[in-house]
Amino acid sequence: MIGDLNQLVGNADAFPVLKRWQFFNHAGVCPLPAVGADAFRRYALQAETGGYLGTGWYQDVEALRVRAAGLIGAHRDEIAFVKNTSEGLSIVANGLDWQWGDRVVTTAVEYPANIYPWMEQVRTRGVKLVQVPEETDENGRQAVPVERILEEAAHPKTKIVTLSHVEFASGQRHDLAKIGAFCRANGKLFCVDAIQSVGVLPVDVASMRIDYLSADGHKWMLGPEGAGIFYCRRELIERTRPAIVGWMNVVNAKQYGNYDYTLRADAGRFECGSYNVPGLLALLASLELLDNARIGLVAQRVRALTDLLIERVVVKGYHVVSPRDKWQWSGIVSFTSPKHEQKRLVSTLRRDHNCEIALREGRLRASPHFYNTDEQIVRFAEALPGH
C-alpha cells in the first residue's frame, strides 16, 4: 500500500492538474483525479448511447455508501447522500425537537454552512446560538480553546455542539474525541462539519462520539461538487426528521402506486429523490483511489508537505497563523504578509507562476494534498516576494 501512495505523488497521469498547476487550494474546490473524470466520461457516453439500460449505476451508488461508511468508521445504514455540506447540517438543524431557550454551541470562526442553519432556528424556534471566539497565543497562532467550548457545552440548556473538524480560515483541527466524549457523557448532541478533514485526516465517528456528520466531496475527498455524505448515528435516525420529503424517503419507494408514508429506518430516510448519479460515480472512483493510498499515510504525507511549506514561508518573512501542535494541525496553512497587498499577491501567483492558493479572512491559505510534490512547495515559496 505504501507503494500505491508513492506511485501517485507527482503522477501527472493520475492527477492531470500537475501538468500545468502548482495547485494548493484543496480546501477550496479540488481538481478531479483522472479516475473521477473518467467516471464522468463513462457515464456521459452510456447516458448518450443507451440511457440507463444495462447499467449498474445504482449498485455502484450502494457500493459508495459502503465505502463512505468505512472511510469514517460508520455502518452503511448510517450514511445518506446529500448535495452539499449545508444540506446535511440543515437536516440536523431542522430535524431536532427544539424547546424555547435551547442552546447551540459553536465557534465564531465557522464557515457559513455551519452558522446559517442554526441562525434559522434562532429566528423561528427561540434557540440561542453561542459562538466561542478565536484566541491568539504568545506565538501569534490563532485557535479556539477547547476548554472554552466545553465550558459552554456544559450549560444545562445546551442541546447540541456543532463544529467544523478543521476551521476553514485558520486551519485549526479540533480535538473531536475529547469534545465528543464530553458531549456523550453529558447528554449533549455532537454535530461535525467534516468537509475539511474527510479524505485527508483520519475520522472515526464511533471513537469520536459523533452523532451527526456532513461533508461534500469536492475538497479533500477529490470528488466533484454536488456529491456529499451525511452520517446520522443509528440511535438518532428515527428521532431526526428529514428536512425534505419526497418519493425516496419511504420504505416502499419503488411501489409507486402504493402510497405508504412510512419513513425508512436507515439514513435513507434523509434522501428525498433521485441521486446525482454522475457525481456519486465520480466520488466513488476518487474514494477508491484514496483507499488504495490509505488515509493514515495520506495524513502523514500532508503533514510533511505542510511542514515544509511553513519552513519555507517563514524564511521568506511570512507569519504563520495556523496552530501546528499534535492535535491541531491540518492540511490548511494560513499565513499573513503585512508588507504585501495579499489579494494582488494571490492573483500574481496564479498569473505568473501557475500557483493556486486562496485568500480567506485576510489570510493567505495554502492547502496541498498528498500528490503534490516537495519540489512544487519549494517553487511556490521561491515565487513569494520576500520581506
C-alpha positions as CSV (number, residue, x, y, z in Angstrom):
1,M,0.0,0.0,0.0
2,I,2.9,2.4,0.7
3,G,4.0,1.9,-2.9
4,D,0.5,2.8,-4.1
5,L,0.8,6.2,-2.4
6,N,4.4,6.8,-3.6
7,Q,3.3,6.0,-7.1
8,L,0.6,8.7,-7.0
9,V,2.8,11.5,-5.7
10,G,3.7,13.8,-8.7
11,N,1.9,11.4,-11.1
12,A,0.5,13.6,-13.8
13,D,-1.3,10.7,-15.4
14,A,-3.3,10.1,-12.2
15,F,-3.6,13.9,-11.4
16,P,-3.6,15.8,-14.7
17,V,-3.6,19.2,-12.9
18,L,0.1,18.6,-12.2
19,K,0.8,19.1,-15.9
20,R,0.2,22.9,-15.5
21,W,-0.6,24.0,-12.0
22,Q,1.0,24.0,-8.6
23,F,-2.4,23.6,-7.0
24,F,-2.6,24.3,-3.3
25,N,-6.3,25.0,-2.8
26,H,-7.9,21.7,-1.8
27,A,-9.6,23.5,1.0
28,G,-11.5,25.3,-1.8
29,V,-12.5,23.2,-4.8
30,C,-10.2,20.3,-5.8
31,P,-9.2,19.3,-9.3
32,L,-10.5,15.9,-10.2
33,P,-8.1,13.0,-10.5
34,A,-8.2,11.1,-13.7
35,V,-10.3,8.3,-12.3
36,G,-13.0,10.8,-11.3
37,A,-13.1,12.4,-14.7
38,D,-13.1,9.0,-16.4
39,A,-16.2,8.1,-14.3
40,F,-17.9,11.2,-15.6
41,R,-17.0,10.4,-19.2
42,R,-18.2,6.8,-18.9
43,Y,-21.5,8.0,-17.5
44,A,-21.9,10.6,-20.3
45,L,-21.2,8.0,-23.0
46,Q,-23.6,5.5,-21.6
47,A,-26.3,8.1,-21.0
48,E,-25.9,9.3,-24.6
49,T,-25.9,6.0,-26.3
50,G,-28.1,3.8,-24.1
51,G,-29.6,5.7,-21.2
52,Y,-29.8,3.6,-18.1
53,L,-30.2,0.3,-20.0
54,G,-27.8,-2.3,-18.9
55,T,-26.1,-0.2,-16.3
56,G,-25.2,-0.9,-12.7
57,W,-25.3,2.7,-11.6
58,Y,-27.5,2.2,-8.5
59,Q,-25.4,-0.8,-7.5
60,D,-22.4,1.4,-7.7
61,V,-24.1,4.1,-5.6
62,E,-24.7,1.5,-2.9
63,A,-21.0,0.4,-3.1
64,L,-20.2,4.1,-2.5
65,R,-22.4,4.0,0.6
66,V,-20.4,1.1,2.0
67,R,-17.1,2.7,1.1
68,A,-18.0,6.1,2.6
69,A,-19.2,4.4,5.8
70,G,-15.8,2.6,6.0
71,L,-13.9,5.8,5.5
72,I,-15.4,7.3,8.7
73,G,-16.0,4.2,10.8
74,A,-19.8,4.1,10.3
75,H,-22.3,1.5,9.2
76,R,-23.7,1.7,5.7
77,D,-27.2,2.2,7.2
78,E,-26.0,5.4,8.8
79,I,-25.0,7.0,5.5
80,A,-27.1,9.2,3.3
81,F,-26.1,11.1,0.2
82,V,-26.5,14.9,0.1
83,K,-25.7,17.5,-2.5
84,N,-23.6,19.6,-0.2
85,T,-22.4,20.0,3.4
86,S,-25.1,22.6,4.1
87,E,-27.9,20.1,3.3
88,G,-26.6,17.7,5.9
89,L,-26.2,20.3,8.6
90,S,-29.7,21.6,7.7
91,I,-31.1,18.2,8.2
92,V,-29.9,18.3,11.8
93,A,-30.9,21.8,12.5
94,N,-34.4,21.4,11.1
95,G,-34.9,17.8,12.3
96,L,-34.5,18.2,16.0
97,D,-37.2,18.9,18.6
98,W,-36.4,22.3,19.9
99,Q,-37.5,23.9,23.1
100,W,-37.5,27.7,23.6
101,G,-34.2,28.7,25.1
102,D,-32.2,25.6,23.9
103,R,-28.6,26.5,23.2
104,V,-26.4,25.6,20.2
105,V,-22.7,25.9,20.9
106,T,-20.3,26.6,18.0
107,T,-17.3,28.9,17.3
108,A,-17.2,32.4,16.0
109,V,-15.0,31.3,13.0
110,E,-17.2,28.7,11.3
111,Y,-17.8,28.5,7.6
112,P,-21.3,29.9,7.0
113,A,-22.6,26.5,6.2
114,N,-22.4,25.7,9.9
115,I,-23.9,29.0,11.0
116,Y,-26.9,29.9,9.0
117,P,-28.9,26.7,9.6
118,W,-28.7,27.4,13.3
119,M,-29.5,31.1,12.9
120,E,-32.7,29.9,11.3
121,Q,-33.6,28.1,14.5
122,V,-32.8,31.3,16.4
123,R,-35.3,33.1,14.2
124,T,-38.1,30.5,14.2
125,R,-37.7,28.4,17.4
126,G,-36.3,30.8,20.0
127,V,-32.9,29.0,20.1
128,K,-29.8,30.7,21.4
129,L,-26.6,30.5,19.3
130,V,-23.4,30.7,21.4
131,Q,-20.2,31.3,19.4
132,V,-16.9,30.8,21.1
133,P,-14.3,33.2,19.8
134,E,-10.8,32.5,18.4
135,E,-7.8,33.5,20.6
136,T,-4.2,34.3,19.7
137,D,-1.4,32.6,21.7
138,E,2.1,34.0,22.5
139,N,3.4,32.8,19.1
140,G,0.7,34.5,17.2
141,R,-1.1,31.3,16.3
142,Q,-4.9,31.5,16.3
143,A,-7.3,28.9,17.7
144,V,-10.5,28.4,19.6
145,P,-9.6,26.9,23.1
146,V,-11.2,23.5,23.6
147,E,-11.7,24.5,27.3
148,R,-14.0,27.3,26.3
149,I,-16.0,25.1,24.0
150,L,-16.5,22.5,26.8
151,E,-17.4,25.3,29.3
152,E,-20.2,26.5,27.1
153,A,-21.2,22.9,26.3
154,A,-21.7,22.2,30.0
155,H,-24.5,24.7,30.3
156,P,-27.7,22.8,31.2
157,K,-29.6,24.4,28.3
158,T,-27.1,23.3,25.7
159,K,-28.7,20.9,23.3
160,I,-26.0,20.5,20.6
161,V,-22.4,21.3,19.9
162,T,-21.7,21.8,16.2
163,L,-18.1,22.4,15.0
164,S,-16.0,22.2,11.9
165,H,-13.5,19.4,12.4
166,V,-11.0,21.8,10.7
167,E,-11.7,25.5,10.6
168,F,-11.6,26.9,7.1
169,A,-9.6,30.1,7.7
170,S,-7.1,29.2,10.4
171,G,-6.7,25.5,9.7
172,Q,-7.3,24.6,13.4
173,R,-8.2,21.0,13.9
174,H,-10.5,20.4,16.9
175,D,-10.0,17.5,19.3
176,L,-13.2,15.8,18.4
177,A,-12.6,12.8,20.6
178,K,-12.3,15.0,23.7
179,I,-15.3,17.1,22.8
180,G,-17.4,14.1,21.7
181,A,-16.7,12.2,24.9
182,F,-17.8,15.2,26.9
183,C,-21.0,15.6,24.9
184,R,-21.9,11.9,25.1
185,A,-21.2,11.7,28.8
186,N,-23.3,14.8,29.5
187,G,-26.3,14.2,27.2
188,K,-25.4,16.7,24.5
189,L,-25.6,16.1,20.8
190,F,-22.5,16.5,18.7
191,C,-22.6,17.5,15.1
192,V,-19.5,17.9,12.8
193,D,-18.9,19.7,9.5
194,A,-16.1,17.5,8.2
195,I,-15.6,18.8,4.7
196,Q,-12.1,20.0,5.6
197,S,-11.0,16.7,7.1
198,V,-12.6,13.6,5.5
199,G,-10.2,12.4,2.8
200,V,-7.1,13.8,4.3
201,L,-7.2,13.1,8.1
202,P,-8.5,10.0,9.9
203,V,-12.1,10.4,11.0
204,D,-13.8,7.8,13.2
205,V,-17.4,8.7,14.2
206,A,-17.6,5.9,16.9
207,S,-14.4,6.7,18.8
208,M,-15.0,10.5,18.4
209,R,-18.6,10.1,19.7
210,I,-20.0,12.0,16.7
211,D,-23.8,12.0,16.4
212,Y,-24.1,13.7,13.0
213,L,-21.5,14.5,10.3
214,S,-21.8,16.2,6.9
215,A,-19.2,16.6,4.2
216,D,-19.3,17.4,0.5
217,G,-16.8,15.5,-1.7
218,H,-15.3,18.4,-3.6
219,K,-12.3,19.2,-1.3
220,W,-10.1,16.5,0.3
221,M,-12.2,13.6,-1.0
222,L,-11.2,14.6,-4.5
223,G,-14.7,14.4,-5.8
224,P,-16.9,16.8,-7.7
225,E,-19.2,19.5,-6.3
226,G,-22.8,18.4,-5.6
227,A,-22.0,14.9,-4.2
228,G,-21.5,14.5,-0.5
229,I,-22.2,12.3,2.5
230,F,-24.3,12.7,5.7
231,Y,-23.9,10.5,8.7
232,C,-26.5,10.0,11.4
233,R,-25.8,7.8,14.4
234,R,-28.1,4.8,14.2
235,E,-29.8,5.5,17.6
236,L,-30.8,9.0,16.3
237,I,-32.1,8.2,12.9
238,E,-35.8,7.8,13.9
239,R,-35.5,10.8,16.2
240,T,-34.4,13.1,13.4
241,R,-37.0,14.4,10.9
242,P,-36.0,14.7,7.3
243,A,-35.6,18.2,6.0
244,I,-37.4,17.5,2.7
245,V,-39.8,14.6,2.0
246,G,-40.1,13.1,-1.5
247,W,-40.7,9.8,-3.1
248,M,-37.5,8.1,-1.8
249,N,-37.7,8.8,1.9
250,V,-40.2,5.9,2.4
251,V,-39.9,2.2,2.9
252,N,-41.7,1.2,-0.3
253,A,-40.3,3.8,-2.6
254,K,-40.5,1.7,-5.7
255,Q,-44.1,0.7,-5.2
256,Y,-45.2,3.9,-7.0
257,G,-48.9,3.4,-6.7
258,N,-48.9,2.2,-3.1
259,Y,-48.9,5.4,-1.0
260,D,-47.4,4.2,2.3
261,Y,-46.0,7.2,4.2
262,T,-43.7,5.1,6.4
263,L,-40.2,6.6,6.6
264,R,-37.2,4.3,6.1
265,A,-35.5,3.1,9.3
266,D,-32.0,3.8,8.0
267,A,-30.3,7.0,6.9
268,G,-32.0,6.7,3.5
269,R,-35.0,8.5,5.2
270,F,-33.0,11.7,4.6
271,E,-32.8,11.1,0.8
272,C,-35.8,12.8,-0.8
273,G,-35.4,12.0,-4.5
274,S,-33.2,10.9,-7.4
275,Y,-29.4,10.9,-6.9
276,N,-26.8,13.0,-8.6
277,V,-25.6,9.7,-10.2
278,P,-22.6,11.0,-12.3
279,G,-21.3,13.0,-9.3
280,L,-21.6,10.0,-7.0
281,L,-19.9,7.7,-9.5
282,A,-17.0,10.2,-9.7
283,L,-16.8,10.3,-5.9
284,L,-16.7,6.5,-5.7
285,A,-13.8,6.4,-8.1
286,S,-11.9,9.1,-6.0
287,L,-12.6,7.3,-2.7
288,E,-11.3,4.0,-4.2
289,L,-8.1,5.9,-5.1
290,L,-7.8,7.3,-1.5
291,D,-8.5,3.9,0.0
292,N,-5.6,2.5,-2.1
293,A,-3.3,5.3,-0.8
294,R,-4.6,4.8,2.8
295,I,-5.8,7.8,4.8
296,G,-3.2,7.4,7.6
297,L,-0.4,7.6,5.0
298,V,-2.1,10.4,3.2
299,A,-2.2,12.4,6.5
300,Q,1.5,11.7,7.1
301,R,2.3,12.9,3.6
302,V,0.3,16.1,4.0
303,R,1.9,16.8,7.4
304,A,5.3,16.6,5.8
305,L,4.3,18.8,2.9
306,T,2.8,21.5,5.1
307,D,5.7,21.4,7.5
308,L,8.0,22.1,4.5
309,L,5.7,24.9,3.3
310,I,5.8,26.5,6.7
311,E,9.6,26.3,6.9
312,R,9.9,28.0,3.5
313,V,7.4,30.8,4.0
314,V,8.8,31.7,7.5
315,V,12.2,32.0,5.9
316,K,10.7,34.5,3.4
317,G,9.4,36.6,6.3
318,Y,5.7,35.5,6.5
319,H,3.8,34.9,9.7
320,V,2.0,31.6,10.1
321,V,-1.3,31.8,11.9
322,S,-2.3,28.1,11.8
323,P,-1.8,26.1,15.0
324,R,0.5,23.1,14.4
325,D,0.7,21.0,17.6
326,K,-0.1,17.3,17.7
327,W,-3.9,17.7,17.9
328,Q,-4.5,20.9,16.0
329,W,-2.5,20.7,12.7
330,S,-4.3,20.1,9.4
331,G,-3.8,20.3,5.7
332,I,-4.5,24.1,5.8
333,V,-1.7,26.5,6.4
334,S,-2.8,30.1,6.8
335,F,-0.1,32.9,6.8
336,T,0.0,36.6,6.5
337,S,2.1,39.3,5.0
338,P,1.6,42.9,6.3
339,K,4.2,44.2,3.7
340,H,2.3,42.9,0.7
341,E,-1.2,43.5,-0.8
342,Q,-2.4,40.0,-0.3
343,K,-5.2,39.9,-2.9
344,R,-2.9,41.1,-5.6
345,L,-0.3,38.5,-4.4
346,V,-2.8,35.7,-4.9
347,S,-3.5,36.9,-8.4
348,T,0.1,37.3,-9.3
349,L,1.0,33.8,-8.2
350,R,-1.8,32.4,-10.3
351,R,-1.0,34.5,-13.4
352,D,2.8,34.4,-13.4
353,H,3.7,31.2,-11.6
354,N,0.7,28.9,-12.1
355,C,0.4,28.7,-8.3
356,E,-3.1,28.5,-6.8
357,I,-3.8,29.4,-3.2
358,A,-6.7,31.3,-1.6
359,L,-7.3,34.4,0.5
360,R,-9.6,33.8,3.5
361,E,-10.4,36.2,6.3
362,G,-7.4,38.4,5.4
363,R,-5.0,35.4,5.4
364,L,-3.2,33.6,2.6
365,R,-4.2,30.0,2.7
366,A,-2.4,27.1,1.2
367,S,-3.8,23.6,1.2
368,P,-1.8,21.0,-0.7
369,H,-2.9,17.3,-1.0
370,F,-0.7,14.2,-0.8
371,Y,0.0,14.0,-4.5
372,N,1.7,17.4,-4.6
373,T,5.5,17.3,-4.6
374,D,8.2,18.8,-2.4
375,E,9.6,20.5,-5.5
376,Q,6.2,22.3,-6.0
377,I,6.3,23.5,-2.4
378,V,9.8,24.9,-2.9
379,R,8.9,26.6,-6.2
380,F,5.9,28.1,-4.6
381,A,7.9,29.6,-1.7
382,E,10.5,30.9,-4.2
383,A,7.8,32.7,-6.1
384,L,6.6,34.5,-3.0
385,P,8.0,38.0,-2.7
386,G,10.4,38.4,0.3
387,H,10.2,40.9,3.1
